[in-house]
Amino acid sequence: MDNYDRNILKHLQDDGRMSNLQLAELIHLSPPQTLRRVRALEEKNIIRGYVAQVSAEAIGLGVMAFVSLSLDREQFRNVREVERNLMAFPEIIECHTISGDFDYILKVVAPDLKALSQFLTDTLMQVPGVASLRSMICMEEIKPVSSLPIG
């Protein structure tokens, strides 16, 4: 990856809807060369996709929580099945394996506290292999999802 590729990534993180012509002008390459580089970055899975960043609160998802999840050690051989179950819930918008006292950290959204509680108790705790949860309610989002620092 060279400076042209880095510049492409920087600009597309700021505006993923930018036209190829605009991008080419910004990075000082021809449009065909720019398009070839963007496609190569996509094929290498460096650019994983393009999304619209939607305000959760504006669409009725007023509660965000971070949920630490531990697996039942007896069920650990079914870890991939647990992960498939977690990925199927639209309320879970991020899921990461972590080190420390818990196995996963989840970012969960819900319309309100009651809905969050119901999701945690009636859905997430019922997933085979889940041993325990600890939730932390987000009081205020200070820095939402942002661009990666590209050197």
BAFI-3210 file (N, C-alpha, C; in Angstrom, 3 decimals, decimal comma, padded with zeros to 6 digits):
// residues 151
n [1|2|3|4|5|6|7|8|9|10|11|12|13|14|15|16|17|18|19|20|21|22|23|24|25|26|27|28|29|30|31|32|33|34|35|36|37|38|39|40|41|42|43|44|45|46|47|48|49|50|51|52|53|54|55|56|57|58|59|60|61|62|63|64|65|66|67|68|69|70|71|72|73|74|75|76|77|78|79|80|81|82|83|84|85|86|87|88|89|90|91|92|93|94|95|96|97|98|99|100|101|102|103|104|105|106|107|108|109|110|111|112|113|114|115|116|117|118|119|120|121|122|123|124|125|126|127|128|129|130|131|132|133|134|135|136|137|138|139|140|141|142|143|144|145|146|147|148|149|150|151]
n.u [000,852|000,679|001,283|-000,770|-002,825|-003,273|-004,199|-006,525|-008,012|-008,226|-009,795|-012,134|-013,083|-013,945|-015,921|-017,762|-019,451|-018,377|-017,655|-015,840|-014,459|-014,227|-012,652|-010,349|-009,425|-008,769|-006,663|-004,847|-004,578|-005,357|-008,807|-009,274|-007,010|-007,418|-009,875|-009,087|-007,327|-009,064|-010,799|-008,950|-008,296|-010,754|-011,027|-008,960|-010,033|-009,477|-010,923|-013,910|-016,563|-019,345|-021,201|-024,087|-024,014|-026,176|-028,232|-028,868|-030,626|-032,366|-033,903|-035,379|-033,948|-033,018|-031,376|-028,173|-025,895|-023,042|-022,142|-020,761|-019,861|-019,762|-018,749|-020,051|-017,881|-018,090|-019,448|-017,727|-016,649|-018,518|-018,204|-018,214|-020,817|-022,190|-021,222|-022,337|-025,028|-024,980|-024,321|-026,640|-028,516|-030,081|-029,986|-027,485|-024,866|-022,164|-019,569|-017,012|-014,242|-012,544|-009,826|-009,265|-011,602|-013,993|-015,422|-016,429|-017,225|-020,030|-021,801|-024,814|-028,044|-031,219|-034,751|-035,547|-034,942|-036,439|-036,872|-034,215|-033,561|-035,332|-034,332|-031,760|-032,357|-034,448|-033,585|-030,682|-029,480|-030,561|-029,268|-027,667|-024,790|-024,068|-022,942|-022,846|-023,685|-022,794|-023,955|-023,419|-024,700|-024,725|-024,302|-023,875|-022,887|-019,738|-017,683|-018,534|-018,572|-015,725|-013,317|-010,538|-007,186|-004,977|-001,781]
n.v [-001,176|002,126|005,741|006,840|004,936|005,135|007,776|007,535|005,876|007,583|009,713|008,367|007,399|009,743|010,531|008,330|008,304|009,760|010,657|008,838|010,547|012,914|011,887|011,143|013,672|014,752|013,103|013,347|011,669|009,920|009,321|006,550|005,206|005,704|004,409|001,757|001,361|001,669|-000,485|-002,581|-002,285|-002,926|-005,598|-006,778|-006,701|-004,581|-002,262|-002,775|-002,313|-000,047|002,262|003,975|006,221|006,085|007,848|006,436|007,204|008,889|007,105|005,838|004,228|004,634|003,797|002,702|000,126|-001,425|-004,692|-007,147|-010,461|-013,783|-017,093|-020,360|-022,623|-025,350|-025,486|-024,482|-025,704|-025,289|-022,742|-021,377|-021,732|-020,281|-017,744|-017,460|-017,310|-014,886|-013,064|-013,034|-011,430|-008,383|-006,321|-006,363|-004,545|-004,474|-006,828|-008,233|-010,348|-010,593|-010,088|-011,001|-010,918|-011,525|-013,004|-011,832|-008,571|-006,673|-004,361|-002,951|-001,969|-000,482|000,348|001,396|001,275|-000,839|-002,517|-003,159|-004,584|-006,750|-007,906|-008,690|-010,489|-012,262|-013,080|-012,931|-014,154|-016,623|-017,926|-020,868|-021,821|-019,348|-017,983|-015,785|-012,274|-008,824|-005,626|-002,305|000,803|003,226|006,551|008,926|009,520|010,304|010,298|009,189|006,376|006,539|007,570|005,450|005,947|006,730|006,397]
n.w [000,000|-000,945|-000,813|-002,397|-002,138|000,638|000,767|-000,735|001,005|003,257|002,214|001,342|003,753|004,893|003,117|001,767|-000,398|-002,363|-005,712|-008,241|-009,929|-008,369|-006,286|-007,704|-008,504|-005,999|-005,123|-007,100|-009,397|-012,450|-013,361|-014,298|-013,197|-010,494|-010,018|-010,540|-008,410|-006,198|-006,605|-006,312|-003,607|-002,526|-003,379|-001,954|000,483|002,117|001,953|003,270|002,819|002,263|004,101|005,464|008,108|010,651|012,903|015,916|017,953|016,563|015,140|017,004|018,774|021,639|023,729|024,543|025,232|026,711|026,825|028,723|028,224|029,335|028,609|029,242|030,537|030,122|027,763|025,926|023,698|021,775|020,799|018,299|017,426|019,378|018,704|016,125|016,850|018,316|016,299|014,848|016,089|015,679|017,511|018,614|017,745|017,580|018,184|020,007|020,700|023,777|026,113|029,540|032,292|031,012|028,039|025,708|024,418|023,871|021,859|022,279|021,187|021,966|022,155|024,656|028,262|029,356|027,134|026,589|028,915|028,646|026,291|027,138|029,249|028,331|025,840|025,216|027,509|027,204|025,221|024,326|026,062|027,041|029,992|031,788|032,095|032,042|032,132|030,951|030,869|028,375|028,956|027,561|024,257|023,339|021,387|018,464|016,118|014,125|011,634|010,771|011,939|009,498|008,519]
ca.u [000,000|001,496|000,618|-002,020|-003,824|-003,589|-005,033|-007,849|-008,700|-008,554|-010,898|-013,360|-013,605|-014,640|-017,104|-017,828|-020,291|-017,636|-017,515|-014,478|-013,848|-013,835|-011,548|-009,177|-008,924|-008,187|-005,405|-003,984|-004,404|-006,422|-009,947|-009,112|-006,037|-008,056|-010,852|-008,343|-006,808|-010,198|-011,235|-007,934|-008,474|-011,974|-010,745|-008,075|-010,831|-009,027|-012,213|-014,843|-017,903|-019,738|-022,434|-024,563|-024,023|-027,522|-028,396|-029,707|-031,681|-033,324|-034,787|-036,065|-033,079|-032,506|-030,498|-027,019|-025,207|-021,934|-022,465|-019,692|-020,481|-018,897|-019,248|-020,003|-016,672|-018,503|-019,961|-016,748|-016,409|-019,537|-018,012|-018,604|-022,285|-022,564|-020,929|-023,370|-026,235|-024,798|-024,338|-028,001|-029,373|-029,844|-029,728|-026,037|-024,299|-020,746|-019,216|-015,567|-013,660|-011,662|-009,069|-009,682|-012,608|-015,105|-015,012|-016,882|-017,865|-021,047|-022,444|-026,221|-028,984|-032,621|-035,586|-035,600|-034,346|-037,243|-036,571|-032,861|-033,648|-035,986|-033,406|-030,698|-032,885|-035,264|-032,959|-029,243|-029,180|-031,111|-028,403|-026,891|-023,369|-023,861|-022,941|-023,187|-023,633|-022,752|-024,247|-023,074|-025,513|-024,035|-025,016|-023,743|-021,874|-018,838|-017,026|-019,128|-017,726|-014,982|-012,342|-009,300|-006,025|-004,153|-000,497]
ca.v [000,000|003,331|006,984|007,003|004,083|005,740|008,962|007,037|005,435|008,761|010,455|007,565|007,343|011,005|010,600|007,106|008,505|010,600|010,070|008,484|011,753|013,769|011,230|011,245|015,048|014,953|012,369|013,705|010,562|009,873|008,520|005,101|004,710|005,773|003,329|000,505|001,254|001,444|-001,883|-003,457|-002,196|-003,686|-007,023|-007,215|-006,555|-003,431|-001,575|-003,881|-001,947|001,353|002,324|005,269|006,262|006,494|008,200|005,448|007,917|009,437|006,043|005,218|003,366|005,624|003,235|001,935|-000,496|-002,330|-005,898|-008,137|-011,778|-014,934|-018,388|-021,519|-023,381|-026,687|-025,336|-023,745|-026,383|-024,785|-021,294|-020,827|-021,708|-019,112|-016,552|-017,357|-016,812|-013,468|-012,277|-013,023|-010,460|-007,027|-005,416|-006,367|-003,855|-004,819|-007,958|-008,431|-011,204|-009,778|-010,764|-010,594|-011,682|-011,877|-013,530|-010,938|-007,292|-006,409|-003,047|-003,297|-000,847|-000,830|001,553|001,932|000,379|-002,056|-003,363|-003,675|-005,607|-007,929|-008,530|-009,347|-011,604|-013,221|-013,507|-013,179|-015,141|-017,920|-018,534|-021,972|-021,534|-018,078|-018,207|-014,567|-010,971|-007,608|-004,530|-000,938|001,696|004,407|007,762|009,904|009,164|011,441|010,178|008,058|005,685|007,511|007,032|004,889|006,801|006,157|007,130]
ca.w [000,000|-001,048|-000,386|-003,127|-001,487|001,937|000,515|-001,132|002,220|004,070|001,602|001,327|005,119|005,127|002,256|000,977|-001,585|-003,290|-007,049|-008,628|-010,497|-007,239|-005,603|-008,573|-008,408|-004,674|-004,938|-008,231|-010,333|-013,449|-012,906|-014,459|-012,219|-009,184|-009,949|-010,449|-007,045|-005,285|-006,793|-005,717|-002,152|-002,214|-003,589|-000,864|001,705|002,904|002,007|003,509|002,386|002,377|004,883|005,952|009,569|011,036|014,313|016,598|018,682|015,604|014,661|018,135|019,583|022,577|024,750|024,092|026,356|026,472|027,583|028,846|028,196|029,619|028,156|030,119|030,156|029,651|026,397|025,131|022,411|020,844|020,735|016,983|017,414|020,199|017,895|015,069|017,518|018,630|015,055|014,296|016,779|015,181|018,638|018,823|016,586|017,567|019,041|019,984|021,729|024,607|027,155|030,877|033,026|030,139|026,739|024,647|024,724|022,862|021,842|022,089|021,152|022,239|022,226|026,014|029,263|029,493|025,977|026,790|029,957|028,067|025,355|027,888|030,046|027,588|024,594|025,287|028,551|026,801|024,201|024,895|026,208|027,738|031,438|032,535|031,424|032,843|031,209|031,310|030,046|027,865|029,356|026,483|023,266|023,190|020,080|017,740|015,152|013,325|010,684|011,303|011,659|008,420|008,503]
c.u [000,902|000,694|-000,690|-003,139|-004,236|-004,494|-006,440|-008,641|-009,107|-009,781|-012,200|-013,930|-014,373|-015,936|-017,120|-018,672|-019,608|-017,521|-016,055|-013,748|-013,381|-012,616|-010,261|-008,567|-008,216|-006,832|-004,424|-003,578|-005,515|-007,590|-009,792|-008,114|-006,650|-009,045|-010,169|-007,828|-007,930|-010,669|-010,242|-008,046|-009,717|-011,711|-009,864|-008,779|-010,249|-010,200|-013,245|-016,258|-018,147|-021,076|-022,818|-024,547|-025,336|-027,547|-029,365|-030,892|-032,770|-034,289|-035,388|-035,250|-032,323|-031,572|-029,387|-026,351|-024,028|-022,156|-021,266|-020,347|-019,421|-019,568|-019,154|-018,832|-017,011|-018,959|-018,939|-016,454|-017,411|-019,420|-018,461|-020,124|-022,803|-022,347|-021,936|-024,676|-026,127|-024,904|-025,745|-028,898|-029,093|-029,573|-028,237|-025,390|-022,779|-020,525|-017,722|-015,178|-012,650|-010,871|-009,610|-010,756|-013,775|-014,569|-015,335|-017,330|-018,792|-021,496|-023,879|-027,053|-030,398|-033,428|-035,570|-035,006|-035,115|-036,950|-035,164|-032,879|-034,272|-035,059|-032,324|-031,209|-033,546|-034,596|-031,495|-028,877|-029,688|-030,278|-027,596|-025,401|-023,069|-023,993|-023,367|-023,009|-023,419|-022,956|-023,850|-023,824|-024,671|-024,882|-025,012|-022,628|-021,015|-018,158|-017,615|-018,123|-017,034|-013,997|-011,149|-008,148|-005,114|-002,914|000,021]
c.v [001,245|004,562|007,242|006,187|004,665|006,959|008,568|006,643|006,615|009,477|009,655|007,374|008,619|011,090|009,395|007,226|009,383|009,897|009,753|009,700|012,694|013,199|011,364|012,645|015,290|014,272|012,567|012,495|010,631|009,050|007,017|004,499|004,680|004,630|001,969|000,295|000,989|-000,002|-002,873|-003,446|-002,960|-005,189|-007,599|-007,139|-005,505|-002,474|-002,681|-003,564|-000,468|001,391|003,777|005,212|006,897|006,802|007,219|006,130|008,435|008,377|005,237|004,255|004,253|005,112|002,438|001,369|-001,304|-003,511|-006,838|-009,498|-012,843|-016,200|-019,411|-022,378|-024,781|-026,637|-024,689|-024,406|-025,922|-023,279|-020,707|-020,781|-020,528|-017,840|-016,379|-016,833|-015,322|-012,598|-012,157|-011,969|-009,052|-006,018|-005,326|-005,758|-004,003|-005,973|-008,202|-009,460|-010,348|-010,661|-010,290|-011,492|-012,155|-012,359|-012,598|-009,614|-006,997|-004,960|-003,311|-002,023|-001,361|000,462|002,206|000,910|-000,919|-003,026|-003,954|-004,810|-006,896|-008,651|-009,300|-010,606|-012,675|-013,769|-013,893|-014,225|-016,537|-018,616|-019,657|-021,642|-020,231|-018,328|-016,966|-013,332|-009,884|-006,453|-003,193|-000,029|002,898|005,635|008,811|009,457|010,397|011,452|008,968|007,416|006,714|006,793|006,442|005,858|006,123|007,017|007,452]
c.w [000,000|-000,613|-001,128|-002,466|-000,132|001,767|000,081|000,110|003,105|003,511|001,613|002,734|005,449|004,336|001,322|-000,279|-002,633|-004,650|-007,316|-009,194|-009,388|-006,525|-006,407|-008,506|-007,083|-004,511|-006,095|-009,067|-011,364|-012,896|-013,130|-013,451|-010,817|-009,020|-009,812|-009,027|-006,037|-005,394|-006,189|-004,194|-001,710|-002,328|-002,487|000,495|002,655|003,044|002,099|003,057|002,595|003,103|005,160|007,470|010,013|012,527|014,961|017,288|017,732|015,081|015,813|018,963|020,571|023,645|024,079|025,334|025,850|027,395|027,551|028,988|028,468|029,125|029,283|029,660|029,649|028,188|025,455|023,791|021,354|020,619|019,397|016,837|018,234|019,384|016,771|015,667|017,807|017,385|014,476|014,936|016,280|016,295|018,951|017,592|016,508|018,517|018,879|021,035|022,483|025,563|028,506|031,443|032,167|028,803|025,577|025,232|023,550|022,975|021,410|022,072|021,378|022,308|023,609|026,984|029,422|028,347|026,093|027,800|029,417|027,101|026,110|028,589|029,200|026,326|024,810|026,336|028,197|025,729|024,857|024,912|026,914|029,237|032,213|031,668|032,470|031,873|031,818|030,349|029,645|028,217|028,240|025,553|023,005|021,815|019,372|016,793|014,276|012,414|011,409|011,025|010,643|008,274|007,159]
res [m|d|n|y|d|r|n|i|l|k|h|l|q|d|d|g|r|m|s|n|l|q|l|a|e|l|i|h|l|s|p|p|q|t|l|r|r|v|r|a|l|e|e|k|n|i|i|r|g|y|v|a|q|v|s|a|e|a|i|g|l|g|v|m|a|f|v|s|l|s|l|d|r|e|q|f|r|n|v|r|e|v|e|r|n|l|m|a|f|p|e|i|i|e|c|h|t|i|s|g|d|f|d|y|i|l|k|v|v|a|p|d|l|k|a|l|s|q|f|l|t|d|t|l|m|q|v|p|g|v|a|s|l|r|s|m|i|c|m|e|e|i|k|p|v|s|s|l|p|i|g]
***
